[in-house]
């Protein structure tokens, strides 16, 4: 348990904000087989091979629901997609690529938080985390990863997996020089 906490702290401390700052001022481009717009309630529903592009960020999914509150902040919920997963990819200011996938991805602009539910996977540069739930808070630059698909639950006995790459290297990495930290997969139930 302590080893897991140390690895997650290392990941959280080394990860800058997901979004490239320039993306905030870019137009949002939407493609899908069908779009339903409810202007009165500020709800947009996109269905069928949905692709959302905003600057360097691209989201691919089967269904996307975007709601907007009175202050203009948006909440997006992406579900489905290829293999039942929603997928996103974005370049950070550092040039590193962040990508992830899950059965459902929720993003709230107001609080700058992204939640990935069920079969969640997030890769930041060469670092990866997997679990049933991943929360990324862009304001604090912290991750929470659990194997409870309904969200963060203290005391959950599920296991998550993280691979953290070394941060500094003076010699070009080769497979024999890399040091990976990998958490073991969940036990198969044998005692």
FIKOLZA-1660 file (N, C-alpha, C; in steps of 0.1 Angstrom, whole numbers, plus 5000, padded with zeros to 4 digits):
% residues 191
   i   px   py   pz ch aa at
   1 5008 4988 5000  A  X  N
   1 5000 5000 5000  A  X CA
   1 5009 5013 5000  A  X  C
   2 5019 5013 5008  A  X  N
   2 5028 5024 5009  A  X CA
   2 5035 5026 4995  A  X  C
   3 5039 5015 4989  A  X  N
   3 5046 5016 4976  A  X CA
   3 5036 5022 4966  A  X  C
   4 5023 5018 4966  A  X  N
   4 5013 5024 4957  A  X CA
   4 5012 5039 4959  A  X  C
   5 5011 5043 4971  A  X  N
   5 5010 5058 4974  A  X CA
   5 5022 5065 4970  A  X  C
   6 5034 5060 4971  A  X  N
   6 5046 5067 4967  A  X CA
   6 5046 5068 4952  A  X  C
   7 5042 5058 4945  A  X  N
   7 5042 5059 4930  A  X CA
   7 5032 5069 4925  A  X  C
   8 5020 5069 4931  A  X  N
   8 5009 5078 4927  A  X CA
   8 5014 5092 4930  A  X  C
   9 5020 5095 4942  A  X  N
   9 5025 5108 4945  A  X CA
   9 5036 5112 4935  A  X  C
  10 5044 5103 4931  A  X  N
  10 5055 5107 4921  A  X CA
  10 5048 5110 4908  A  X  C
  11 5038 5103 4904  A  X  N
  11 5030 5106 4891  A  X CA
  11 5024 5119 4892  A  X  C
  12 5017 5122 4903  A  X  N
  12 5009 5134 4905  A  X CA
  12 5019 5146 4905  A  X  C
  13 5030 5145 4912  A  X  N
  13 5039 5156 4913  A  X CA
  13 5047 5159 4900  A  X  C
  14 5048 5149 4891  A  X  N
  14 5055 5151 4879  A  X CA
  14 5047 5155 4867  A  X  C
  15 5034 5155 4869  A  X  N
  15 5025 5158 4858  A  X CA
  15 5020 5172 4858  A  X  C
  16 5023 5180 4847  A  X  N
  16 5017 5193 4846  A  X CA
  16 5003 5192 4841  A  X  C
  17 4996 5203 4840  A  X  N
  17 4982 5203 4836  A  X CA
  17 4981 5195 4823  A  X  C
  18 4969 5189 4821  A  X  N
  18 4967 5181 4808  A  X CA
  18 4967 5190 4796  A  X  C
  19 4959 5200 4796  A  X  N
  19 4957 5208 4784  A  X CA
  19 4968 5218 4781  A  X  C
  20 4970 5219 4767  A  X  N
  20 4979 5230 4763  A  X CA
  20 4971 5243 4764  A  X  C
  21 4977 5253 4770  A  X  N
  21 4970 5265 4773  A  X CA
  21 4964 5272 4761  A  X  C
  22 4971 5271 4750  A  X  N
  22 4967 5277 4737  A  X CA
  22 4953 5270 4733  A  X  C
  23 4950 5258 4737  A  X  N
  23 4938 5251 4733  A  X CA
  23 4926 5258 4738  A  X  C
  24 4927 5265 4749  A  X  N
  24 4915 5272 4755  A  X CA
  24 4909 5282 4746  A  X  C
  25 4917 5289 4737  A  X  N
  25 4912 5299 4728  A  X CA
  25 4909 5294 4714  A  X  C
  26 4909 5281 4712  A  X  N
  26 4907 5275 4699  A  X CA
  26 4892 5272 4697  A  X  C
  27 4887 5273 4685  A  X  N
  27 4873 5269 4683  A  X CA
  27 4871 5254 4685  A  X  C
  28 4859 5250 4689  A  X  N
  28 4856 5236 4690  A  X CA
  28 4849 5231 4677  A  X  C
  29 4855 5220 4671  A  X  N
  29 4849 5215 4659  A  X CA
  29 4843 5201 4662  A  X  C
  30 4830 5199 4658  A  X  N
  30 4823 5187 4661  A  X CA
  30 4819 5180 4648  A  X  C
  31 4820 5167 4648  A  X  N
  31 4815 5159 4637  A  X CA
  31 4807 5147 4644  A  X  C
  32 4796 5143 4638  A  X  N
  32 4789 5131 4642  A  X CA
  32 4779 5127 4631  A  X  C
  33 4773 5116 4633  A  X  N
  33 4762 5112 4624  A  X CA
  33 4749 5120 4627  A  X  C
  34 4747 5124 4639  A  X  N
  34 4735 5131 4643  A  X CA
  34 4738 5141 4654  A  X  C
  35 4733 5153 4654  A  X  N
  35 4734 5163 4665  A  X CA
  35 4720 5168 4668  A  X  C
  36 4717 5167 4681  A  X  N
  36 4705 5173 4686  A  X CA
  36 4708 5185 4695  A  X  C
  37 4702 5196 4692  A  X  N
  37 4705 5209 4699  A  X CA
  37 4693 5213 4706  A  X  C
  38 4694 5215 4719  A  X  N
  38 4683 5221 4727  A  X CA
  38 4688 5234 4733  A  X  C
  39 4687 5245 4725  A  X  N
  39 4692 5258 4729  A  X CA
  39 4686 5264 4742  A  X  C
  40 4673 5261 4744  A  X  N
  40 4667 5266 4756  A  X CA
  40 4673 5261 4769  A  X  C
  41 4677 5248 4768  A  X  N
  41 4683 5242 4780  A  X CA
  41 4698 5241 4779  A  X  C
  42 4704 5246 4768  A  X  N
  42 4718 5245 4766  A  X CA
  42 4724 5231 4767  A  X  C
  43 4718 5222 4759  A  X  N
  43 4722 5208 4758  A  X CA
  43 4724 5205 4743  A  X  C
  44 4736 5199 4741  A  X  N
  44 4739 5194 4727  A  X CA
  44 4742 5179 4729  A  X  C
  45 4736 5171 4720  A  X  N
  45 4738 5156 4720  A  X CA
  45 4743 5152 4707  A  X  C
  46 4755 5146 4707  A  X  N
  46 4761 5141 4694  A  X CA
  46 4761 5126 4695  A  X  C
  47 4757 5120 4684  A  X  N
  47 4756 5105 4684  A  X CA
  47 4762 5100 4671  A  X  C
  48 4769 5088 4672  A  X  N
  48 4774 5082 4660  A  X CA
  48 4788 5087 4655  A  X  C
  49 4798 5080 4657  A  X  N
  49 4812 5083 4653  A  X CA
  49 4815 5097 4656  A  X  C
  50 4814 5101 4668  A  X  N
  50 4816 5115 4673  A  X CA
  50 4831 5118 4673  A  X  C
  51 4835 5130 4667  A  X  N
  51 4848 5135 4668  A  X CA
  51 4848 5149 4673  A  X  C
  52 4853 5152 4684  A  X  N
  52 4854 5166 4689  A  X CA
  52 4869 5170 4688  A  X  C
  53 4872 5182 4682  A  X  N
  53 4886 5186 4681  A  X CA
  53 4886 5201 4686  A  X  C
  54 4895 5204 4695  A  X  N
  54 4897 5217 4700  A  X CA
  54 4912 5219 4702  A  X  C
  55 4918 5226 4692  A  X  N
  55 4933 5228 4692  A  X CA
  55 4940 5214 4691  A  X  C
  56 4948 5211 4701  A  X  N
  56 4955 5198 4700  A  X CA
  56 4947 5187 4706  A  X  C
  57 4936 5190 4712  A  X  N
  57 4927 5179 4719  A  X CA
  57 4918 5173 4709  A  X  C
  58 4917 5160 4709  A  X  N
  58 4908 5153 4701  A  X CA
  58 4901 5142 4709  A  X  C
  59 4888 5141 4708  A  X  N
  59 4879 5131 4715  A  X CA
  59 4872 5123 4705  A  X  C
  60 4872 5110 4706  A  X  N
  60 4865 5101 4697  A  X CA
  60 4856 5092 4706  A  X  C
  61 4843 5092 4703  A  X  N
  61 4834 5085 4711  A  X CA
  61 4821 5081 4702  A  X  C
  62 4812 5074 4708  A  X  N
  62 4800 5071 4701  A  X CA
  62 4789 5081 4705  A  X  C
  63 4789 5086 4717  A  X  N
  63 4779 5095 4722  A  X CA
  63 4785 5106 4731  A  X  C
  64 4782 5119 4728  A  X  N
  64 4787 5130 4736  A  X CA
  64 4776 5139 4740  A  X  C
  65 4774 5142 4753  A  X  N
  65 4764 5151 4757  A  X CA
  65 4771 5163 4764  A  X  C
  66 4769 5175 4758  A  X  N
  66 4775 5187 4764  A  X CA
  66 4764 5196 4769  A  X  C
  67 4765 5199 4782  A  X  N
  67 4756 5209 4788  A  X CA
  67 4763 5221 4792  A  X  C
  68 4756 5232 4792  A  X  N
  68 4762 5245 4796  A  X CA
  68 4754 5252 4807  A  X  C
  69 4761 5256 4818  A  X  N
  69 4754 5263 4829  A  X CA
  69 4752 5278 4826  A  X  C
  70 4745 5285 4834  A  X  N
  70 4742 5299 4832  A  X CA
  70 4754 5308 4831  A  X  C
  71 4765 5303 4837  A  X  N
  71 4778 5311 4836  A  X CA
  71 4786 5308 4824  A  X  C
  72 4781 5298 4816  A  X  N
  72 4789 5295 4803  A  X CA
  72 4798 5283 4805  A  X  C
  73 4799 5277 4817  A  X  N
  73 4808 5266 4819  A  X CA
  73 4801 5253 4813  A  X  C
  74 4809 5245 4807  A  X  N
  74 4804 5233 4801  A  X CA
  74 4808 5220 4809  A  X  C
  75 4799 5210 4808  A  X  N
  75 4801 5197 4813  A  X CA
  75 4799 5188 4801  A  X  C
  76 4809 5179 4799  A  X  N
  76 4808 5169 4788  A  X CA
  76 4808 5155 4793  A  X  C
  77 4800 5147 4787  A  X  N
  77 4800 5133 4791  A  X CA
  77 4801 5125 4778  A  X  C
  78 4812 5117 4776  A  X  N
  78 4814 5109 4764  A  X CA
  78 4813 5094 4768  A  X  C
  79 4805 5087 4760  A  X  N
  79 4803 5073 4763  A  X CA
  79 4805 5065 4750  A  X  C
  80 4809 5052 4752  A  X  N
  80 4810 5043 4740  A  X CA
  80 4822 5046 4732  A  X  C
  81 4820 5043 4719  A  X  N
  81 4831 5045 4709  A  X CA
  81 4836 5032 4705  A  X  C
  82 4848 5032 4699  A  X  N
  82 4855 5019 4694  A  X CA
  82 4857 5010 4706  A  X  C
  83 4853 4998 4705  A  X  N
  83 4854 4988 4716  A  X CA
  83 4847 4992 4728  A  X  C
  84 4836 5000 4727  A  X  N
  84 4829 5004 4739  A  X CA
  84 4836 5015 4747  A  X  C
  85 4847 5021 4742  A  X  N
  85 4855 5030 4749  A  X CA
  85 4855 5044 4742  A  X  C
  86 4854 5054 4751  A  X  N
  86 4857 5068 4746  A  X CA
  86 4872 5070 4747  A  X  C
  87 4877 5078 4737  A  X  N
  87 4892 5080 4737  A  X CA
  87 4895 5095 4735  A  X  C
  88 4905 5100 4742  A  X  N
  88 4910 5113 4739  A  X CA
  88 4925 5114 4738  A  X  C
  89 4930 5124 4732  A  X  N
  89 4944 5127 4730  A  X CA
  89 4946 5142 4730  A  X  C
  90 4957 5146 4737  A  X  N
  90 4960 5161 4738  A  X CA
  90 4974 5163 4740  A  X  C
  91 4980 5174 4734  A  X  N
  91 4994 5177 4737  A  X CA
  91 4994 5188 4748  A  X  C
  92 5003 5186 4757  A  X  N
  92 5005 5195 4768  A  X CA
  92 5015 5206 4764  A  X  C
  93 5016 5217 4772  A  X  N
  93 5026 5228 4769  A  X CA
  93 5040 5222 4767  A  X  C
  94 5043 5212 4775  A  X  N
  94 5057 5206 4775  A  X CA
  94 5060 5199 4762  A  X  C
  95 5049 5196 4754  A  X  N
  95 5051 5188 4742  A  X CA
  95 5047 5174 4743  A  X  C
  96 5046 5169 4756  A  X  N
  96 5042 5155 4759  A  X CA
  96 5027 5153 4754  A  X  C
  97 5025 5141 4750  A  X  N
  97 5011 5137 4747  A  X CA
  97 5004 5130 4759  A  X  C
  98 4992 5134 4761  A  X  N
  98 4984 5128 4771  A  X CA
  98 4972 5121 4764  A  X  C
  99 4970 5108 4766  A  X  N
  99 4959 5101 4760  A  X CA
  99 4952 5092 4770  A  X  C
 100 4940 5090 4768  A  X  N
 100 4933 5081 4777  A  X CA
 100 4920 5075 4771  A  X  C
 101 4915 5065 4778  A  X  N
 101 4902 5059 4773  A  X CA
 101 4895 5053 4785  A  X  C
 102 4882 5052 4784  A  X  N
 102 4873 5046 4794  A  X CA
 102 4860 5044 4787  A  X  C
 103 4851 5037 4794  A  X  N
 103 4837 5035 4789  A  X CA
 103 4830 5048 4790  A  X  C
 104 4833 5056 4800  A  X  N
 104 4827 5070 4802  A  X CA
 104 4837 5080 4806  A  X  C
 105 4838 5091 4799  A  X  N
 105 4847 5102 4803  A  X CA
 105 4839 5114 4806  A  X  C
 106 4840 5120 4818  A  X  N
 106 4833 5132 4821  A  X CA
 106 4843 5143 4824  A  X  C
 107 4840 5155 4818  A  X  N
 107 4849 5167 4821  A  X CA
 107 4840 5179 4825  A  X  C
 108 4844 5185 4836  A  X  N
 108 4837 5197 4840  A  X CA
 108 4846 5209 4839  A  X  C
 109 4843 5219 4830  A  X  N
 109 4851 5231 4829  A  X CA
 109 4853 5239 4841  A  X  C
 110 4842 5241 4848  A  X  N
 110 4841 5250 4860  A  X CA
 110 4852 5246 4870  A  X  C
 111 4853 5233 4873  A  X  N
 111 4862 5228 4883  A  X CA
 111 4875 5222 4877  A  X  C
 112 4876 5222 4864  A  X  N
 112 4888 5217 4857  A  X CA
 112 4891 5203 4861  A  X  C
 113 4881 5194 4861  A  X  N
 113 4883 5180 4865  A  X CA
 113 4878 5171 4854  A  X  C
 114 4886 5160 4852  A  X  N
 114 4882 5149 4843  A  X CA
 114 4881 5136 4850  A  X  C
 115 4870 5129 4849  A  X  N
 115 4868 5116 4855  A  X CA
 115 4867 5105 4844  A  X  C
 116 4874 5094 4845  A  X  N
 116 4873 5083 4836  A  X CA
 116 4868 5071 4843  A  X  C
 117 4857 5065 4838  A  X  N
 117 4850 5054 4845  A  X CA
 117 4851 5041 4837  A  X  C
 118 4853 5031 4844  A  X  N
 118 4853 5017 4839  A  X CA
 118 4864 5015 4828  A  X  C
 119 4872 5005 4830  A  X  N
 119 4883 5002 4820  A  X CA
 119 4891 5014 4817  A  X  C
 120 4894 5022 4827  A  X  N
 120 4901 5035 4825  A  X CA
 120 4916 5033 4824  A  X  C
 121 4921 5041 4815  A  X  N
 121 4936 5040 4812  A  X CA
 121 4940 5055 4808  A  X  C
 122 4951 5059 4814  A  X  N
 122 4956 5072 4811  A  X CA
 122 4971 5072 4810  A  X  C
 123 4976 5077 4799  A  X  N
 123 4990 5077 4796  A  X CA
 123 4995 5092 4795  A  X  C
 124 5005 5096 4802  A  X  N
 124 5010 5109 4802  A  X CA
 124 5025 5108 4799  A  X  C
 125 5029 5112 4787  A  X  N
 125 5043 5109 4783  A  X CA
 125 5044 5094 4782  A  X  C
 126 5054 5089 4790  A  X  N
 126 5056 5074 4790  A  X CA
 126 5050 5068 4803  A  X  C
 127 5044 5076 4812  A  X  N
 127 5038 5071 4824  A  X CA
 127 5024 5067 4821  A  X  C
 128 5020 5056 4828  A  X  N
 128 5006 5051 4826  A  X CA
 128 5000 5047 4839  A  X  C
 129 4987 5049 4840  A  X  N
 129 4979 5044 4851  A  X CA
 129 4967 5037 4846  A  X  C
 130 4962 5026 4852  A  X  N
 130 4950 5019 4848  A  X CA
 130 4942 5016 4861  A  X  C
 131 4929 5016 4860  A  X  N
 131 4921 5012 4871  A  X CA
 131 4906 5013 4866  A  X  C
 132 4897 5011 4874  A  X  N
 132 4883 5013 4870  A  X CA
 132 4878 5027 4871  A  X  C
 133 4886 5036 4879  A  X  N
 133 4882 5050 4880  A  X CA
 133 4895 5058 4880  A  X  C
 134 4896 5068 4872  A  X  N
 134 4907 5078 4873  A  X CA
 134 4901 5092 4873  A  X  C
 135 4906 5100 4883  A  X  N
 135 4902 5114 4884  A  X CA
 135 4915 5122 4882  A  X  C
 136 4914 5132 4873  A  X  N
 136 4925 5141 4872  A  X CA
 136 4920 5155 4874  A  X  C
 137 4926 5162 4884  A  X  N
 137 4922 5175 4888  A  X CA
 137 4933 5185 4882  A  X  C
 138 4930 5192 4872  A  X  N
 138 4940 5201 4866  A  X CA
 138 4944 5213 4874  A  X  C
 139 4936 5217 4884  A  X  N
 139 4940 5228 4893  A  X CA
 139 4951 5224 4902  A  X  C
 140 4950 5212 4908  A  X  N
 140 4960 5207 4917  A  X CA
 140 4970 5198 4911  A  X  C
 141 4968 5194 4898  A  X  N
 141 4976 5185 4891  A  X CA
 141 4978 5172 4898  A  X  C
 142 4967 5166 4904  A  X  N
 142 4967 5154 4911  A  X CA
 142 4958 5144 4904  A  X  C
 143 4962 5131 4905  A  X  N
 143 4954 5119 4901  A  X CA
 143 4949 5112 4913  A  X  C
 144 4937 5106 4911  A  X  N
 144 4932 5096 4920  A  X CA
 144 4929 5084 4911  A  X  C
 145 4933 5072 4915  A  X  N
 145 4931 5060 4907  A  X CA
 145 4926 5049 4917  A  X  C
 146 4914 5043 4914  A  X  N
 146 4909 5032 4922  A  X CA
 146 4904 5021 4913  A  X  C
 147 4900 5010 4918  A  X  N
 147 4894 4999 4911  A  X CA
 147 4879 4999 4914  A  X  C
 148 4873 5009 4920  A  X  N
 148 4859 5011 4922  A  X CA
 148 4853 5019 4911  A  X  C
 149 4845 5013 4902  A  X  N
 149 4841 5020 4890  A  X CA
 149 4831 5031 4893  A  X  C
 150 4826 5033 4905  A  X  N
 150 4816 5044 4908  A  X CA
 150 4823 5056 4913  A  X  C
 151 4837 5056 4914  A  X  N
 151 4844 5068 4918  A  X CA
 151 4853 5065 4930  A  X  C
 152 4859 5076 4935  A  X  N
 152 4869 5074 4946  A  X CA
 152 4863 5069 4959  A  X  C
 153 4867 5058 4964  A  X  N
 153 4862 5053 4976  A  X CA
 153 4873 5049 4986  A  X  C
 154 4875 5056 4997  A  X  N
 154 4886 5052 5006  A  X CA
 154 4883 5037 5011  A  X  C
 155 4894 5030 5012  A  X  N
 155 4893 5017 5017  A  X CA
 155 4890 5006 5007  A  X  C
 156 4888 5010 4994  A  X  N
 156 4886 5000 4984  A  X CA
 156 4897 4990 4983  A  X  C
 157 4894 4977 4982  A  X  N
 157 4904 4967 4982  A  X CA
 157 4909 4964 4968  A  X  C
 158 4904 4971 4958  A  X  N
 158 4908 4969 4944  A  X CA
 158 4922 4974 4942  A  X  C
 159 4929 4968 4932  A  X  N
 159 4943 4972 4929  A  X CA
 159 4943 4979 4916  A  X  C
 160 4952 4989 4915  A  X  N
 160 4954 4996 4903  A  X CA
 160 4968 4994 4898  A  X  C
 161 4972 4998 4886  A  X  N
 161 4985 4996 4881  A  X CA
 161 4990 5009 4876  A  X  C
 162 5003 5011 4879  A  X  N
 162 5010 5024 4874  A  X CA
 162 5024 5020 4869  A  X  C
 163 5028 5026 4859  A  X  N
 163 5042 5025 4854  A  X CA
 163 5047 5039 4853  A  X  C
 164 5058 5042 4860  A  X  N
 164 5064 5055 4861  A  X CA
 164 5078 5055 4855  A  X  C
 165 5081 5063 4846  A  X  N
 165 5094 5063 4839  A  X CA
 165 5103 5073 4847  A  X  C
 166 5116 5070 4847  A  X  N
 166 5125 5080 4853  A  X CA
 166 5124 5093 4846  A  X  C
 167 5126 5104 4853  A  X  N
 167 5125 5118 4847  A  X CA
 167 5137 5124 4841  A  X  C
 168 5149 5121 4846  A  X  N
 168 5161 5127 4840  A  X CA
 168 5170 5116 4835  A  X  C
 169 5176 5119 4824  A  X  N
 169 5186 5109 4818  A  X CA
 169 5196 5117 4810  A  X  C
 170 5208 5114 4812  A  X  N
 170 5219 5121 4804  A  X CA
 170 5223 5113 4792  A  X  C
 171 5219 5100 4792  A  X  N
 171 5223 5091 4782  A  X CA
 171 5209 5086 4775  A  X  C
 172 5209 5085 4762  A  X  N
 172 5197 5081 4756  A  X CA
 172 5193 5067 4761  A  X  C
 173 5180 5066 4765  A  X  N
 173 5175 5054 4771  A  X CA
 173 5175 5043 4760  A  X  C
 174 5179 5031 4765  A  X  N
 174 5177 5019 4758  A  X CA
 174 5169 5010 4766  A  X  C
 175 5163 4999 4761  A  X  N
 175 5155 4991 4769  A  X CA
 175 5162 4985 4782  A  X  C
 176 5175 4982 4780  A  X  N
 176 5183 4977 4792  A  X CA
 176 5186 4987 4802  A  X  C
 177 5185 5000 4799  A  X  N
 177 5189 5011 4808  A  X CA
 177 5176 5016 4815  A  X  C
 178 5164 5014 4810  A  X  N
 178 5152 5019 4816  A  X CA
 178 5149 5012 4829  A  X  C
 179 5145 5020 4839  A  X  N
 179 5140 5014 4851  A  X CA
 179 5125 5016 4853  A  X  C
 180 5117 5006 4852  A  X  N
 180 5103 5007 4853  A  X CA
 180 5099 5003 4867  A  X  C
 181 5089 5010 4872  A  X  N
 181 5082 5006 4884  A  X CA
 181 5068 5001 4880  A  X  C
 182 5065 4989 4883  A  X  N
 182 5052 4983 4879  A  X CA
 182 5046 4977 4891  A  X  C
 183 5033 4981 4893  A  X  N
 183 5026 4974 4904  A  X CA
 183 5021 4961 4900  A  X  C
 184 5020 4951 4908  A  X  N
 184 5015 4938 4904  A  X CA
 184 5000 4939 4901  A  X  C
 185 4996 4930 4892  A  X  N
 185 4982 4929 4889  A  X CA
 185 4974 4923 4900  A  X  C
 186 4961 4925 4901  A  X  N
 186 4953 4920 4912  A  X CA
 186 4955 4905 4913  A  X  C
 187 4955 4900 4925  A  X  N
 187 4955 4885 4928  A  X CA
 187 4943 4878 4921  A  X  C
 188 4945 4866 4917  A  X  N
 188 4934 4858 4911  A  X CA
 188 4925 4853 4921  A  X  C
 189 4926 4856 4934  A  X  N
 189 4917 4851 4944  A  X CA
 189 4923 4840 4952  A  X  C
 190 4935 4834 4948  A  X  N
 190 4941 4823 4955  A  X CA
 190 4948 4828 4967  A  X  C
 191 4947 4820 4978  A  X  N
 191 4953 4824 4991  A  X CA
 191 4963 4813 4994  A  X  C
% end
